[in-house]
Structure formats: C-alpha cells, structure tokens
C-alpha cells in the first residue's frame, strides 16, 4: 500500500499542473455524466385542472409523485390488443398473460410538450397543464412506445417471459398515435411513481384564476419549479393558419385575446 501511494505521488509530482487539471475535469465530467445517466430527460404529463383533477395536480406537486393506474383501469379499448402467431396459444399461457396484463401498473408520458393535439386531448382543450418531470431510470422500468401499422404480435418464444410479454404488448401502438411520442413507466410494487417536478407548462387557454392559483401554490410548495406559459414555446398550429388563409375573413386568434374581446 505504501509503495502504491508513493508511486501515485511520483506520478503527480512529475505531471505538470495543466495536465492534472485536464485529468481532473475529465474525471469530474465522467462522474457528472454517470449521475445524470440515472435520470432520463424530461417527460411530460398532460393534465386537466377541471373538478377533482385539480386535487390530483396538487398531489403531484406537493408529494412529488404521479399515480400509476393498473392496465385494467385504462379507458382505451385498444390498449393491450395483440396478435398471437405460430400456432394456437396454449391455454395456460393465454391465461397467465390475461392475469398479468390487468395487474401491470403503468403511467404514460410524452417526450414533447408542444403538441397541440395532446393539449386538446389531455389538458382540457389547452386549459390545463403539462408537467415536466424527471424519473429515475434505475429504479423504474422506462420504455418508449413503438408505433407500427399493425397490432403487436407475440410468439411462443416471446410469451415465455410473461412480464416481459406484457410490457412488450403495452409498448406497441398503432402509428396513428405516433404524434404523442409516448414513453411509459412500469412498476409493480407501488401505486405511485416518485418524480422530480421540474416545470409546469400552462395551456394557452388556462383561466387567469387557475394560473394565479398555480403560481401561489408553487411559490409556497416548491419555488424551484419553473412555471412556463405555452405561448412562449408553441406557435399557432399550421392547420389553423392554413384554414385562415383558405377562408376569407377568418383569422385565428389566441384564447387570451378572445376572452378579452368577447
């Protein structure tokens, strides 16, 4: 141990300061990258603020967690649809898969915060929010959704891993939904996903009352959370601009301006 230490000392002694500084910065960058690799890029949860949804929104920013429903609680009838190929599925395999799918917990996020359709579907017509979060990808299984022209198909080889087959099915969707750029987080031992709340993006049509309430809540709960208005990063949708051009006398106007004049 003494010889090893003295060798290190001699190396350091013979090395000029600039080289040592370069080594230090290099090692520091590796360490930082290693830490950051445990956290995926920002994922966005689009939320409505209507009725009891505001309560769920408060729970997210107060407790730094997001609820992950069971597959059986999802409301899309196309979720979990799949084809089985290469002969008839053995009954016990099909039965196991049918039991696993309903009990898998997952939460859907988007990798983008500026899709107008997402704001319309999931944020109550641009009146809600898109919450930007970071989630630990070592602790949770985080899978991007693959989009295809057909439903996913499973074979005997794939279905041997029942849990893996369930995730495979639930991370494949029809390409009609590719604009959502969805990522899914899976978990089994809890109802909630722990998340770092980084930013809250407010919709173009959010009410002044809701916006002010969000600002007050964030300032008291966690002032480090950024509040960003959607109009600062979203242009007007092309289809609205094109419609306005094609229709004489029709000009699309922002929601805030519309509320002010009507």
Secondary structure, 3 states (H helix, E strand, C coil): CHHHHHHHHHHHHHCCHHHHHHHHHHHHHHHHHHHHCCECCCEEEEECCCCCHHHHHHHHHHHCEEECEEHHHCCCCCCCCEEECCCCCCHHHHHHHHHHHHHCEEEEEECCCCCHHHHHHHCCCCCCEEEEEECECCCCEEEECEEECCCEEECHHHHCCHHHHHHHHHCEEEHHHHHHCEEEEEECCCCEEECEEEEEEECCCCCHHHHHHHHHHHHHHCCCCEEEEHHHCCCCCHHHHHHHHHCCCCCCCCHHHHHHHC
